[in-house]
Amino acid sequence: MQTKQVPVLWACFLLWKLYIASSQTVYPGIKARITQCALDYGLQVAVKMMEQMAKDIAIPDLKGSESLEFLKIDYVKYNFSNITINAFSLPNTSLAFVPGVGIRALSNHGTANISTNWEVKAPLFQDSGAADLFLSGIYFTGIIVLTRNDLGHPALELQDCHAQVSHAQVSFSGGLSVLYNSFAEPMEKPILRNLNEMLCPIAINEVEALSVNLSTLEVLTKIDNYTVLDCSLISPPEITENYLDLNLKGAFYPLESLVDPPFLPAPFELPKNRDSMLYIGISEYFFKSASFAHFVSGALGAMLSTKEISNYFSQNTQGIGSVLSKIAEIYVLSQPFMLQIMATGPPVIDLHPNNFSLEFPASVIMLTQLENSTIKPIVSMDFVASTNVGLAILGQKLICSLSLNRFRLSLPENSHRDVKVVRFENILSSILHFGVLPLANTKLQQGFPLPNPYNISFINSDIEVLEGFLLISTDLTHETSSKQQPNRHSWGGLNLVNGPWRGQPNH
């Protein structure tokens, strides 16, 4: 009997392990999709950059010895130094996704013009001068493997590299150059051999340098005085035949307590078969974490004085006088008053097709200052304000704006909505509409930063609100005239990137 129970126990154990593994799956708050269109445009930009960068590549000296049988010389030592690429062209180059691996680069029929100094030594003579070298039939192929490092940066590695130069034509000047040019062709063979041995190591070093550069980009961005945004990779890039997906954390944290919020992101899928270069999906989790982080940081509150309220109402056609007179009718106040509005919980975010709403639970306290400077509360009441969120992309930022949809006071049990309550509700609704929301929108104009490494900007952008996430579809353009470096933020004494900083999530 016990023997029969063993397989059943093992099956239960395996099912439990599978359940635990599935429950610990981490989903992104932001998902970015790079399409073949982006790859093709990136290739155009990269080729132009490579043609310029090639002129600055430090090429090591070519040294060696050769026997020149046609001159009956057993060996000649040579040294080509100060090798400079003057012109470089890759007319037939392509990039393609390799599913599950990375990006394959292929180039044919490349050419290069190179200048160098030369020196030769033989048993009976030595000489030096300058030379021009024309290379043709340059071929290159390799796979750029895309991974993720421990800190959430993208990492690159060049594998399966093969590079070859088919033809070299050398022209000497200086010294006995007239003599050397007459038998330059036999000397081109060792030049080709040495160059072909150098090309892949040079390419591998350049990719490693780019990977190091990527590892210096900040994955934490300070948004304001209360919060930071984590855009680190949570998994290696997902690569298919047609696109590459980057899964980013996409979470806000209070500046002084970098602990995951007490809720998890839900999975979402980006739509396929679109024509844009880049798609960015921003989930409800992104906005909910922003809401939670700002709430626990104490950022969701405002104290409005009579003067400030007057300023906000100055654009209102009804005027501040009528509003204050209504307040005076209810509370018979002669002293200046203040309104303290504070969130009682994180604003509730809902994303549904073509609808982005935010519900703001809060309390309002009307205060007055007595002659002895004592602050005295007059009335306190909870309310819920429901707003619609407008969205736009301005520069490299996602800009949000709020408009009041509904407003309702929360009354204690057994309370009735009498005339005074309704009147006070209308007054507060007006103050929210003309006072608090403009103040909030002013802060929201700072926007949420969108990624723009290496002077890449968004053009032809479109925003859609879908079920559970926001979709940005955009093309890209590269600003070649700008010399701006990748954006890196200074964090003072905070060591946020190079050490274990994140606490455990509260599930």
C-alpha positions as CSV (number, residue, x, y, z in Angstrom):
1,M,0.0,0.0,0.0
2,Q,2.8,2.4,0.9
3,T,4.6,1.6,-2.4
4,K,1.6,2.7,-4.4
5,Q,1.4,6.0,-2.5
6,V,5.0,7.0,-3.5
7,P,4.2,8.0,-7.2
8,V,1.1,9.9,-6.0
9,L,3.2,11.9,-3.5
10,W,5.9,12.6,-6.1
11,A,3.2,13.8,-8.5
12,C,1.8,16.1,-5.8
13,F,5.2,17.4,-5.1
14,L,5.9,18.2,-8.8
15,L,2.6,19.9,-9.2
16,W,3.3,22.1,-6.1
17,K,6.8,23.0,-7.5
18,L,5.2,24.0,-10.8
19,Y,2.6,26.1,-9.0
20,I,5.3,27.9,-7.0
21,A,7.4,28.5,-10.1
22,S,4.4,30.0,-12.0
23,S,3.4,32.2,-9.1
24,Q,6.9,33.7,-9.0
25,T,7.0,34.7,-12.7
26,V,8.0,38.3,-13.0
27,Y,6.2,40.3,-15.6
28,P,7.4,43.7,-17.0
29,G,5.9,47.1,-16.2
30,I,7.2,48.3,-19.6
31,K,7.8,46.3,-22.7
32,A,9.7,47.7,-25.7
33,R,9.6,46.0,-29.2
34,I,12.2,46.8,-31.8
35,T,11.1,45.8,-35.3
36,Q,12.9,45.0,-38.5
37,C,12.0,48.5,-39.7
38,A,14.0,49.9,-36.7
39,L,16.8,47.5,-37.5
40,D,17.0,48.7,-41.1
41,Y,17.0,52.4,-40.0
42,G,19.6,51.6,-37.3
43,L,21.8,50.0,-40.0
44,Q,21.7,53.2,-42.1
45,V,22.8,55.3,-39.1
46,A,25.3,52.7,-37.9
47,V,27.0,52.4,-41.3
48,K,27.4,56.2,-41.5
49,M,28.8,56.2,-37.9
50,M,31.1,53.3,-38.7
51,E,32.5,55.0,-41.8
52,Q,33.3,58.0,-39.6
53,M,34.5,56.0,-36.6
54,A,36.8,53.9,-38.8
55,K,39.0,56.9,-39.3
56,D,39.6,57.0,-35.5
57,I,40.3,53.3,-35.0
58,A,43.8,52.7,-33.7
59,I,45.3,49.9,-35.8
60,P,48.3,48.2,-34.4
61,D,51.6,48.1,-36.4
62,L,52.0,45.3,-38.9
63,K,55.3,43.6,-38.4
64,G,56.9,40.5,-39.8
65,S,59.4,39.0,-42.2
66,E,59.1,37.5,-45.7
67,S,61.4,35.8,-48.1
68,L,61.5,37.5,-51.6
69,E,62.4,34.7,-53.9
70,F,62.1,36.8,-57.0
71,L,64.9,39.0,-55.6
72,K,66.9,36.1,-54.3
73,I,66.6,37.5,-50.7
74,D,66.1,35.0,-48.0
75,Y,64.2,37.3,-45.7
76,V,63.1,41.0,-45.3
77,K,61.9,42.4,-42.1
78,Y,59.0,44.9,-42.5
79,N,57.0,47.2,-40.3
80,F,53.9,49.2,-41.3
81,S,53.2,51.9,-38.6
82,N,50.8,54.9,-38.2
83,I,48.1,53.0,-40.1
84,T,45.2,55.4,-40.8
85,I,41.9,54.6,-42.5
86,N,41.1,57.6,-44.7
87,A,38.0,56.3,-46.3
88,F,35.7,53.3,-45.5
89,S,32.6,52.1,-47.3
90,L,30.2,49.2,-46.7
91,P,27.7,49.4,-49.6
92,N,26.1,46.0,-49.2
93,T,25.3,45.4,-45.5
94,S,22.3,43.9,-43.7
95,L,21.1,43.1,-40.2
96,A,18.6,40.3,-39.3
97,F,17.2,38.9,-36.1
98,V,18.4,35.4,-35.1
99,P,15.6,33.9,-33.0
100,G,16.6,33.3,-29.4
101,V,20.2,34.5,-30.0
102,G,20.7,38.1,-31.3
103,I,21.3,40.0,-34.5
104,R,23.3,38.8,-37.5
105,A,25.4,41.3,-39.4
106,L,26.5,40.6,-43.0
107,S,28.5,42.9,-45.3
108,N,29.9,42.3,-48.8
109,H,32.0,44.3,-51.2
110,G,33.4,46.8,-48.7
111,T,36.3,49.0,-49.6
112,A,38.9,51.1,-47.7
113,N,41.7,53.6,-48.4
114,I,44.6,53.4,-45.9
115,S,47.7,55.4,-45.5
116,T,50.8,54.2,-43.6
117,N,54.5,54.5,-43.0
118,W,56.7,51.6,-43.9
119,E,60.2,50.4,-43.0
120,V,62.1,47.4,-44.4
121,K,65.3,45.8,-43.3
122,A,67.4,43.2,-45.2
123,P,70.9,41.8,-44.7
124,L,72.3,44.2,-47.3
125,F,70.0,47.2,-47.1
126,Q,67.3,49.1,-45.2
127,D,64.8,51.7,-46.3
128,S,61.6,53.6,-45.2
129,G,58.9,55.8,-46.6
130,A,55.1,56.1,-46.9
131,A,52.5,54.0,-48.7
132,D,48.8,54.1,-49.8
133,L,46.8,50.9,-49.5
134,F,43.5,50.2,-51.3
135,L,41.5,47.3,-49.9
136,S,38.5,45.8,-51.8
137,G,36.2,42.8,-51.4
138,I,35.9,43.3,-47.7
139,Y,33.6,40.6,-46.2
140,F,32.2,40.4,-42.7
141,T,29.7,38.3,-40.9
142,G,29.0,37.8,-37.2
143,I,26.2,37.4,-34.6
144,I,25.8,40.0,-31.9
145,V,24.5,38.0,-29.0
146,L,22.2,40.1,-26.7
147,T,22.0,39.2,-23.0
148,R,21.5,40.9,-19.7
149,N,24.0,41.6,-16.9
150,D,23.4,41.3,-13.2
151,L,22.4,44.9,-12.8
152,G,19.8,44.9,-15.5
153,H,21.8,46.5,-18.3
154,P,21.8,45.0,-21.9
155,A,25.1,43.2,-22.7
156,L,26.6,42.5,-26.1
157,E,29.0,39.9,-27.4
158,L,30.2,39.2,-30.9
159,Q,30.3,35.5,-31.9
160,D,30.9,33.5,-35.1
161,C,32.9,36.3,-36.5
162,H,34.4,35.9,-39.9
163,A,36.2,38.7,-41.8
164,Q,38.3,38.7,-44.9
165,V,39.8,41.2,-47.3
166,S,40.1,39.7,-50.8
167,H,42.3,42.3,-52.6
168,A,45.0,44.8,-51.6
169,Q,46.7,47.2,-53.9
170,V,49.7,49.0,-52.4
171,S,51.6,52.1,-53.7
172,F,54.9,53.1,-52.1
173,S,56.4,56.6,-51.9
174,G,59.7,57.8,-50.6
175,G,63.1,55.9,-50.5
176,L,63.4,53.5,-53.4
177,S,59.7,53.5,-54.0
178,V,60.1,53.4,-57.8
179,L,61.8,50.1,-57.4
180,Y,59.4,48.7,-54.8
181,N,56.3,49.6,-56.8
182,S,57.6,47.5,-59.7
183,F,57.3,44.4,-57.5
184,A,54.5,45.5,-55.1
185,E,52.2,42.7,-56.0
186,P,54.1,39.9,-54.3
187,M,54.3,42.1,-51.1
188,E,50.5,42.4,-51.0
189,K,50.1,38.8,-49.9
190,P,51.6,39.2,-46.3
191,I,49.7,42.5,-46.0
192,L,46.4,40.7,-46.6
193,R,47.3,37.8,-44.3
194,N,48.1,40.2,-41.4
195,L,45.0,42.3,-42.0
196,N,42.7,39.3,-42.1
197,E,44.1,38.1,-38.8
198,M,43.4,41.5,-37.2
199,L,39.9,42.2,-38.4
200,C,37.8,40.0,-36.1
201,P,39.8,40.9,-33.0
202,I,39.2,44.6,-33.8
203,A,35.5,44.0,-34.3
204,I,35.2,42.0,-31.1
205,N,36.9,44.8,-29.2
206,E,34.6,47.4,-30.7
207,V,31.5,45.4,-29.6
208,E,33.0,44.9,-26.1
209,A,33.5,48.7,-25.9
210,L,29.9,49.3,-26.9
211,S,28.7,46.8,-24.3
212,V,30.8,48.6,-21.6
213,N,29.2,51.9,-22.7
214,L,25.7,50.4,-22.3
215,S,26.6,49.2,-18.9
216,T,27.2,52.8,-17.8
217,L,23.7,53.9,-18.6
218,E,21.6,54.6,-15.5
219,V,18.7,52.1,-15.0
220,L,17.4,54.3,-12.2
221,T,16.1,57.8,-13.0
222,K,15.1,60.4,-10.5
223,I,11.7,61.7,-11.5
224,D,11.1,64.3,-8.8
225,N,12.0,65.0,-5.2
226,Y,9.9,62.0,-4.1
227,T,10.4,59.1,-6.5
228,V,12.7,57.2,-8.8
229,L,11.9,55.1,-11.8
230,D,13.6,51.7,-12.4
231,C,13.9,50.7,-16.1
232,S,16.3,47.8,-15.7
233,L,16.0,44.7,-17.8
234,I,14.3,41.9,-15.8
235,S,15.1,39.2,-18.3
236,P,17.4,38.7,-21.4
237,P,15.9,40.1,-24.6
238,E,13.3,38.0,-26.3
239,I,14.2,37.6,-30.0
240,T,12.0,36.3,-32.8
241,E,12.4,36.3,-36.6
242,N,10.7,39.7,-36.9
243,Y,11.3,41.6,-33.7
244,L,13.2,42.0,-30.4
245,D,11.4,42.5,-27.1
246,L,12.9,44.2,-24.1
247,N,11.2,43.5,-20.8
248,L,11.8,46.4,-18.3
249,K,11.0,46.6,-14.7
250,G,9.0,49.8,-15.2
251,A,8.4,50.5,-11.5
252,F,8.4,53.7,-9.4
253,Y,9.9,53.7,-5.9
254,P,9.9,56.3,-3.1
255,L,13.3,58.0,-3.1
256,E,14.1,57.0,0.4
257,S,12.7,53.4,0.4
258,L,13.4,51.4,-2.7
259,V,11.1,48.5,-1.9
260,D,8.7,46.9,-4.4
261,P,5.1,47.9,-4.1
262,P,2.6,45.4,-2.5
263,F,1.2,44.3,-5.9
264,L,2.5,42.6,-9.0
265,P,2.4,43.5,-12.7
266,A,-0.1,41.6,-14.9
267,P,1.1,40.0,-18.2
268,F,0.2,41.8,-21.4
269,E,1.1,41.3,-25.0
270,L,2.0,43.9,-27.6
271,P,0.0,43.7,-30.9
272,K,1.7,42.3,-33.9
273,N,1.8,43.1,-37.6
274,R,2.3,46.9,-37.2
275,D,4.5,49.2,-39.4
276,S,6.3,51.4,-36.8
277,M,9.9,51.0,-35.8
278,L,9.3,50.9,-32.1
279,Y,6.5,49.9,-29.8
280,I,6.4,50.7,-26.1
281,G,3.8,49.1,-23.9
282,I,3.3,50.8,-20.5
283,S,1.2,48.6,-18.1
284,E,-1.2,49.7,-15.3
285,Y,1.5,48.5,-13.0
286,F,3.8,51.3,-14.1
287,F,1.1,54.0,-13.3
288,K,0.0,52.2,-10.1
289,S,3.5,52.0,-8.8
290,A,3.9,55.7,-9.5
291,S,0.6,56.4,-7.7
292,F,1.7,54.2,-4.7
293,A,5.2,55.7,-4.5
294,H,4.0,59.3,-4.5
295,F,1.3,58.4,-1.9
296,V,3.7,56.8,0.6
297,S,6.2,59.6,0.0
298,G,3.7,62.2,1.1
299,A,3.7,63.9,-2.3
300,L,-0.1,63.8,-2.8
301,G,-1.3,66.7,-0.7
302,A,-1.7,70.5,-1.0
303,M,-2.4,73.4,1.3
304,L,-4.2,76.3,-0.4
305,S,-4.5,79.7,1.2
306,T,-7.2,82.3,0.4
307,K,-4.7,84.1,-1.8
308,E,-3.7,81.0,-3.7
309,I,-7.3,80.0,-4.2
310,S,-8.0,83.6,-5.5
311,N,-5.2,83.3,-8.0
312,Y,-6.5,79.9,-9.3
313,F,-10.0,81.3,-9.6
314,S,-8.9,84.5,-11.3
315,Q,-9.5,82.9,-14.7
316,N,-13.0,81.7,-13.7
317,T,-15.8,83.8,-15.1
318,Q,-17.8,83.5,-11.9
319,G,-15.1,85.1,-9.9
320,I,-13.7,84.4,-6.5
321,G,-16.1,86.7,-4.8
322,S,-19.2,84.6,-5.3
323,V,-17.4,81.5,-4.1
324,L,-16.1,83.0,-1.0
325,S,-19.4,84.6,-0.2
326,K,-21.0,81.1,-0.4
327,I,-18.4,79.8,2.1
328,A,-19.1,82.8,4.3
329,E,-22.8,82.1,4.2
330,I,-22.3,78.5,5.4
331,Y,-19.6,79.1,8.0
332,V,-19.9,82.9,8.8
333,L,-16.1,83.4,8.6
334,S,-14.3,86.7,8.9
335,Q,-10.8,85.3,9.3
336,P,-8.7,84.1,6.3
337,F,-9.0,80.4,5.7
338,M,-7.0,77.6,4.2
339,L,-7.8,74.3,2.5
340,Q,-5.7,71.2,3.2
341,I,-6.3,68.4,0.7
342,M,-4.6,65.1,1.4
343,A,-4.8,61.7,-0.3
344,T,-6.2,59.0,1.9
345,G,-5.0,56.2,-0.3
346,P,-3.1,55.7,-3.6
347,P,-5.0,57.0,-6.6
348,V,-6.7,54.1,-8.4
349,I,-5.7,53.6,-12.0
350,D,-7.8,52.0,-14.7
351,L,-6.8,51.4,-18.3
352,H,-9.6,50.3,-20.7
353,P,-9.8,50.7,-24.4
354,N,-9.8,54.4,-25.2
355,N,-10.2,55.3,-21.5
356,F,-7.6,56.2,-19.0
357,S,-9.2,57.1,-15.6
358,L,-7.8,58.0,-12.2
359,E,-9.9,58.0,-9.0
360,F,-8.5,60.1,-6.2
361,P,-9.6,59.3,-2.6
362,A,-8.8,62.2,-0.4
363,S,-9.9,64.3,2.6
364,V,-10.3,68.0,2.8
365,I,-9.9,70.1,5.9
366,M,-11.0,73.7,6.1
367,L,-8.8,75.6,8.5
368,T,-8.8,79.2,9.8
369,Q,-6.1,81.2,11.5
370,L,-7.1,82.9,14.7
371,E,-5.8,86.2,16.0
372,N,-3.2,84.4,18.2
373,S,-1.9,82.6,15.0
374,T,-3.5,79.3,16.1
375,I,-4.7,77.1,13.3
376,K,-8.2,75.9,13.9
377,P,-9.9,73.2,11.9
378,I,-13.5,74.1,10.9
379,V,-14.8,71.2,8.9
380,S,-13.3,67.9,7.7
381,M,-14.7,65.6,5.1
382,D,-13.6,62.8,2.8
383,F,-14.3,62.8,-0.9
384,V,-13.6,60.9,-4.1
385,A,-12.6,62.7,-7.3
386,S,-12.8,60.8,-10.6
387,T,-10.6,62.2,-13.4
388,N,-9.9,61.4,-17.0
389,V,-6.3,61.4,-18.1
390,G,-5.1,63.0,-21.3
391,L,-1.9,61.8,-22.9
392,A,0.6,63.3,-25.3
393,I,4.3,62.9,-26.3
394,L,6.3,66.1,-26.1
395,G,9.9,65.8,-27.0
396,Q,11.1,62.7,-25.2
397,K,8.5,62.7,-22.4
398,L,5.1,61.2,-21.9
399,I,2.9,64.1,-20.7
400,C,-0.3,63.5,-18.7
401,S,-3.0,66.0,-17.8
402,L,-6.1,65.5,-15.6
403,S,-9.6,66.7,-16.1
404,L,-12.3,66.3,-13.4
405,N,-15.0,63.8,-14.3
406,R,-17.0,63.3,-11.1
407,F,-16.8,64.6,-7.5
408,R,-18.7,63.3,-4.5
409,L,-18.3,63.8,-0.7
410,S,-18.2,60.7,1.5
411,L,-20.6,61.3,4.3
412,P,-20.7,59.5,7.7
413,E,-23.4,56.9,8.1
414,N,-26.9,58.1,8.9
415,S,-26.0,61.5,7.5
416,H,-28.2,63.2,4.9
417,R,-27.2,65.3,1.9
418,D,-28.8,68.6,2.9
419,V,-28.5,71.9,1.1
420,K,-25.4,72.9,2.9
421,V,-23.6,69.6,2.1
422,V,-24.6,69.9,-1.6
423,R,-23.4,73.6,-1.7
424,F,-20.1,72.7,0.0
425,E,-19.7,69.8,-2.4
426,N,-20.1,72.2,-5.4
427,I,-17.7,74.6,-3.9
428,L,-15.0,72.0,-3.4
429,S,-15.7,70.6,-6.9
430,S,-15.0,74.1,-8.2
431,I,-11.8,74.5,-6.1
432,L,-10.6,71.1,-7.4
433,H,-11.4,72.0,-11.0
434,F,-9.9,75.5,-11.0
435,G,-7.3,75.2,-8.2
436,V,-6.0,71.7,-7.4
437,L,-6.1,70.2,-10.8
438,P,-4.1,73.1,-12.5
439,L,-1.6,72.7,-9.7
440,A,-1.4,68.9,-10.3
441,N,-1.2,69.4,-14.1
442,T,1.7,71.9,-13.7
443,K,3.6,69.1,-11.9
444,L,2.6,66.5,-14.5
445,Q,4.0,68.7,-17.2
446,Q,7.4,67.6,-16.1
447,G,6.4,64.3,-17.8
448,F,7.7,60.7,-17.6
449,P,11.0,60.4,-19.4
450,L,11.0,58.1,-22.5
451,P,14.3,56.3,-23.5
452,N,16.4,58.3,-25.9
453,P,20.0,56.9,-25.8
454,Y,22.6,58.3,-28.2
455,N,20.5,61.2,-29.6
456,I,17.6,59.0,-30.8
457,S,14.3,60.8,-30.9
458,F,10.7,59.8,-31.5
459,I,8.8,61.0,-34.6
460,N,5.3,60.1,-36.0
461,S,4.3,58.9,-32.6
462,D,0.8,57.6,-31.7
463,I,-0.7,56.7,-28.3
464,E,-3.5,54.1,-27.7
465,V,-5.1,53.1,-24.5
466,L,-5.8,49.3,-24.6
467,E,-7.0,46.9,-22.0
468,G,-4.5,47.0,-19.1
469,F,-1.8,49.0,-20.8
470,L,-0.8,52.0,-22.9
471,L,0.7,51.5,-26.3
472,I,3.1,54.0,-27.9
473,S,3.8,53.4,-31.6
474,T,6.6,55.5,-33.0
475,D,9.3,55.9,-35.6
476,L,12.9,57.0,-34.8
477,T,15.3,59.6,-36.0
478,H,19.0,60.1,-35.1
479,E,20.2,63.6,-34.4
480,T,23.6,63.6,-36.0
481,S,24.4,67.2,-35.3
482,S,24.1,66.9,-31.5
483,K,27.1,66.0,-29.4
484,Q,25.0,65.1,-26.4
485,Q,26.2,62.1,-24.4
486,P,23.9,59.5,-23.0
487,N,21.9,60.8,-20.1
488,R,23.5,59.9,-16.7
489,H,22.1,61.2,-13.4
490,S,24.1,62.2,-10.4
491,W,22.9,60.5,-7.2
492,G,25.3,62.1,-4.7
493,G,26.1,59.7,-2.0
494,L,23.5,57.1,-2.9
495,N,24.9,53.9,-4.3
496,L,21.8,52.8,-6.1
497,V,23.2,50.9,-9.1
498,N,26.3,49.1,-8.0
499,G,25.0,47.3,-4.9
500,P,22.0,45.3,-3.6
501,W,19.4,48.0,-3.0
502,R,16.0,46.6,-3.6
503,G,14.0,45.1,-0.8
504,Q,11.6,42.1,-1.1
505,P,8.1,42.7,-2.5
506,N,5.2,42.6,-0.2
507,H,2.9,40.0,-1.6
